[in-house]
Each structure stands twice: as C-alpha cells, then as structure tokens.
C-alpha cells in the first residue's frame, strides 16, 4: 500500500512565512479527509496567514501539515 505522503499535491499553493500551504479551503478540506484516513485520527483545516494548513493529533502529539515539494509534510 502506498502512503498518502508519497502522493503529489496538484492543488494551488501559497507560501506563508516560508511554509507552503494550500491556497483554497476546499482543497485543504479534501486533503484533510484523505489524511485523516491515513493517520486514523481527526484532521481539520486551519487558516494561517492567507493559506490553509491541516491540523490533527497523531499518537497524542498535535501536528500541523503543509506542503513541501508537492508532498504533504509535517510543519511546526
């Protein structure tokens, strides 16, 4: 089974303080649903600056995901 983290993100992005995020809330919500299935935990979207990040908890640790090189990446 291929992990979601290896799947390219072909949605529009925006850079906020050096971090690449989703440009639209709709595409962020779509990826949040997919990520929730992957990490088996609830994932929500949160606006950061003029972009959207994915937020959730994995093994009790709060995580925020953005995009790096057209792949989902955990950011802090």
Biotite code that builds the C-alpha atoms (Angstrom):
import biotite.structure as struc

atoms = struc.array([
    struc.Atom([0.000, 0.000, 0.000], chain_id="A", res_id=1, res_name="UNK", atom_name="CA", element="C"),
    struc.Atom([1.357, 3.412, -0.961], chain_id="A", res_id=2, res_name="UNK", atom_name="CA", element="C"),
    struc.Atom([1.261, 6.102, 1.717], chain_id="A", res_id=3, res_name="UNK", atom_name="CA", element="C"),
    struc.Atom([-0.629, 9.340, 1.147], chain_id="A", res_id=4, res_name="UNK", atom_name="CA", element="C"),
    struc.Atom([2.596, 11.210, 1.910], chain_id="A", res_id=5, res_name="UNK", atom_name="CA", element="C"),
    struc.Atom([4.021, 9.985, -1.418], chain_id="A", res_id=6, res_name="UNK", atom_name="CA", element="C"),
    struc.Atom([1.068, 11.260, -3.476], chain_id="A", res_id=7, res_name="UNK", atom_name="CA", element="C"),
    struc.Atom([1.668, 14.576, -5.326], chain_id="A", res_id=8, res_name="UNK", atom_name="CA", element="C"),
    struc.Atom([-0.416, 17.572, -4.256], chain_id="A", res_id=9, res_name="UNK", atom_name="CA", element="C"),
    struc.Atom([-1.519, 19.194, -7.519], chain_id="A", res_id=10, res_name="UNK", atom_name="CA", element="C"),
    struc.Atom([-3.610, 21.932, -5.898], chain_id="A", res_id=11, res_name="UNK", atom_name="CA", element="C"),
    struc.Atom([-2.767, 25.645, -5.874], chain_id="A", res_id=12, res_name="UNK", atom_name="CA", element="C"),
    struc.Atom([-0.474, 26.621, -3.032], chain_id="A", res_id=13, res_name="UNK", atom_name="CA", element="C"),
    struc.Atom([0.669, 29.799, -1.315], chain_id="A", res_id=14, res_name="UNK", atom_name="CA", element="C"),
    struc.Atom([3.819, 30.481, 0.716], chain_id="A", res_id=15, res_name="UNK", atom_name="CA", element="C"),
    struc.Atom([3.247, 31.898, 4.211], chain_id="A", res_id=16, res_name="UNK", atom_name="CA", element="C"),
    struc.Atom([6.338, 32.774, 6.269], chain_id="A", res_id=17, res_name="UNK", atom_name="CA", element="C"),
    struc.Atom([8.435, 30.326, 4.257], chain_id="A", res_id=18, res_name="UNK", atom_name="CA", element="C"),
    struc.Atom([5.926, 27.471, 4.526], chain_id="A", res_id=19, res_name="UNK", atom_name="CA", element="C"),
    struc.Atom([3.920, 26.254, 1.537], chain_id="A", res_id=20, res_name="UNK", atom_name="CA", element="C"),
    struc.Atom([0.217, 25.837, 2.336], chain_id="A", res_id=21, res_name="UNK", atom_name="CA", element="C"),
    struc.Atom([-2.995, 25.165, 0.459], chain_id="A", res_id=22, res_name="UNK", atom_name="CA", element="C"),
    struc.Atom([-4.375, 28.250, -1.266], chain_id="A", res_id=23, res_name="UNK", atom_name="CA", element="C"),
    struc.Atom([-8.039, 27.202, -1.038], chain_id="A", res_id=24, res_name="UNK", atom_name="CA", element="C"),
    struc.Atom([-10.035, 25.907, 1.896], chain_id="A", res_id=25, res_name="UNK", atom_name="CA", element="C"),
    struc.Atom([-11.869, 23.383, -0.290], chain_id="A", res_id=26, res_name="UNK", atom_name="CA", element="C"),
    struc.Atom([-8.709, 21.638, -1.445], chain_id="A", res_id=27, res_name="UNK", atom_name="CA", element="C"),
    struc.Atom([-7.330, 21.684, 2.110], chain_id="A", res_id=28, res_name="UNK", atom_name="CA", element="C"),
    struc.Atom([-10.530, 20.023, 3.346], chain_id="A", res_id=29, res_name="UNK", atom_name="CA", element="C"),
    struc.Atom([-10.251, 17.381, 0.618], chain_id="A", res_id=30, res_name="UNK", atom_name="CA", element="C"),
    struc.Atom([-6.685, 16.541, 1.678], chain_id="A", res_id=31, res_name="UNK", atom_name="CA", element="C"),
    struc.Atom([-7.670, 16.652, 5.374], chain_id="A", res_id=32, res_name="UNK", atom_name="CA", element="C"),
    struc.Atom([-10.217, 13.895, 4.725], chain_id="A", res_id=33, res_name="UNK", atom_name="CA", element="C"),
    struc.Atom([-7.602, 11.779, 2.965], chain_id="A", res_id=34, res_name="UNK", atom_name="CA", element="C"),
    struc.Atom([-5.013, 12.423, 5.676], chain_id="A", res_id=35, res_name="UNK", atom_name="CA", element="C"),
    struc.Atom([-7.498, 11.517, 8.436], chain_id="A", res_id=36, res_name="UNK", atom_name="CA", element="C"),
    struc.Atom([-7.875, 8.065, 6.886], chain_id="A", res_id=37, res_name="UNK", atom_name="CA", element="C"),
    struc.Atom([-4.094, 7.677, 6.665], chain_id="A", res_id=38, res_name="UNK", atom_name="CA", element="C"),
    struc.Atom([-3.322, 8.671, 10.270], chain_id="A", res_id=39, res_name="UNK", atom_name="CA", element="C"),
    struc.Atom([-6.576, 7.203, 11.668], chain_id="A", res_id=40, res_name="UNK", atom_name="CA", element="C"),
    struc.Atom([-7.369, 10.412, 13.513], chain_id="A", res_id=41, res_name="UNK", atom_name="CA", element="C"),
    struc.Atom([-9.483, 13.521, 13.009], chain_id="A", res_id=42, res_name="UNK", atom_name="CA", element="C"),
    struc.Atom([-7.833, 16.188, 10.832], chain_id="A", res_id=43, res_name="UNK", atom_name="CA", element="C"),
    struc.Atom([-9.180, 19.719, 10.437], chain_id="A", res_id=44, res_name="UNK", atom_name="CA", element="C"),
    struc.Atom([-8.108, 22.726, 8.386], chain_id="A", res_id=45, res_name="UNK", atom_name="CA", element="C"),
    struc.Atom([-6.854, 25.982, 9.883], chain_id="A", res_id=46, res_name="UNK", atom_name="CA", element="C"),
    struc.Atom([-6.171, 29.293, 8.207], chain_id="A", res_id=47, res_name="UNK", atom_name="CA", element="C"),
    struc.Atom([-2.605, 30.506, 8.678], chain_id="A", res_id=48, res_name="UNK", atom_name="CA", element="C"),
    struc.Atom([-1.987, 33.885, 7.075], chain_id="A", res_id=49, res_name="UNK", atom_name="CA", element="C"),
    struc.Atom([-3.531, 33.632, 3.613], chain_id="A", res_id=50, res_name="UNK", atom_name="CA", element="C"),
    struc.Atom([-3.134, 29.850, 3.347], chain_id="A", res_id=51, res_name="UNK", atom_name="CA", element="C"),
    struc.Atom([-4.682, 26.708, 4.833], chain_id="A", res_id=52, res_name="UNK", atom_name="CA", element="C"),
    struc.Atom([-2.888, 24.038, 6.875], chain_id="A", res_id=53, res_name="UNK", atom_name="CA", element="C"),
    struc.Atom([-4.035, 20.591, 8.023], chain_id="A", res_id=54, res_name="UNK", atom_name="CA", element="C"),
    struc.Atom([-4.157, 20.066, 11.804], chain_id="A", res_id=55, res_name="UNK", atom_name="CA", element="C"),
    struc.Atom([-4.621, 16.941, 13.853], chain_id="A", res_id=56, res_name="UNK", atom_name="CA", element="C"),
    struc.Atom([-3.167, 14.695, 16.511], chain_id="A", res_id=57, res_name="UNK", atom_name="CA", element="C"),
    struc.Atom([-1.101, 11.554, 15.947], chain_id="A", res_id=58, res_name="UNK", atom_name="CA", element="C"),
    struc.Atom([-0.273, 9.313, 18.908], chain_id="A", res_id=59, res_name="UNK", atom_name="CA", element="C"),
    struc.Atom([-1.219, 12.145, 21.273], chain_id="A", res_id=60, res_name="UNK", atom_name="CA", element="C"),
    struc.Atom([1.060, 14.672, 19.568], chain_id="A", res_id=61, res_name="UNK", atom_name="CA", element="C"),
    struc.Atom([-0.524, 17.734, 17.930], chain_id="A", res_id=62, res_name="UNK", atom_name="CA", element="C"),
    struc.Atom([0.621, 18.032, 14.304], chain_id="A", res_id=63, res_name="UNK", atom_name="CA", element="C"),
    struc.Atom([0.314, 20.623, 11.553], chain_id="A", res_id=64, res_name="UNK", atom_name="CA", element="C"),
    struc.Atom([0.883, 19.650, 7.933], chain_id="A", res_id=65, res_name="UNK", atom_name="CA", element="C"),
    struc.Atom([1.713, 21.834, 4.960], chain_id="A", res_id=66, res_name="UNK", atom_name="CA", element="C"),
    struc.Atom([3.294, 21.081, 1.616], chain_id="A", res_id=67, res_name="UNK", atom_name="CA", element="C"),
    struc.Atom([6.925, 20.593, 0.637], chain_id="A", res_id=68, res_name="UNK", atom_name="CA", element="C"),
    struc.Atom([7.969, 19.605, -2.862], chain_id="A", res_id=69, res_name="UNK", atom_name="CA", element="C"),
    struc.Atom([4.372, 18.772, -3.842], chain_id="A", res_id=70, res_name="UNK", atom_name="CA", element="C"),
    struc.Atom([4.059, 16.315, -0.925], chain_id="A", res_id=71, res_name="UNK", atom_name="CA", element="C"),
    struc.Atom([2.373, 16.646, 2.463], chain_id="A", res_id=72, res_name="UNK", atom_name="CA", element="C"),
    struc.Atom([4.879, 17.437, 5.183], chain_id="A", res_id=73, res_name="UNK", atom_name="CA", element="C"),
    struc.Atom([4.574, 17.967, 8.912], chain_id="A", res_id=74, res_name="UNK", atom_name="CA", element="C"),
    struc.Atom([5.478, 21.523, 9.906], chain_id="A", res_id=75, res_name="UNK", atom_name="CA", element="C"),
    struc.Atom([5.955, 23.210, 13.273], chain_id="A", res_id=76, res_name="UNK", atom_name="CA", element="C"),
])
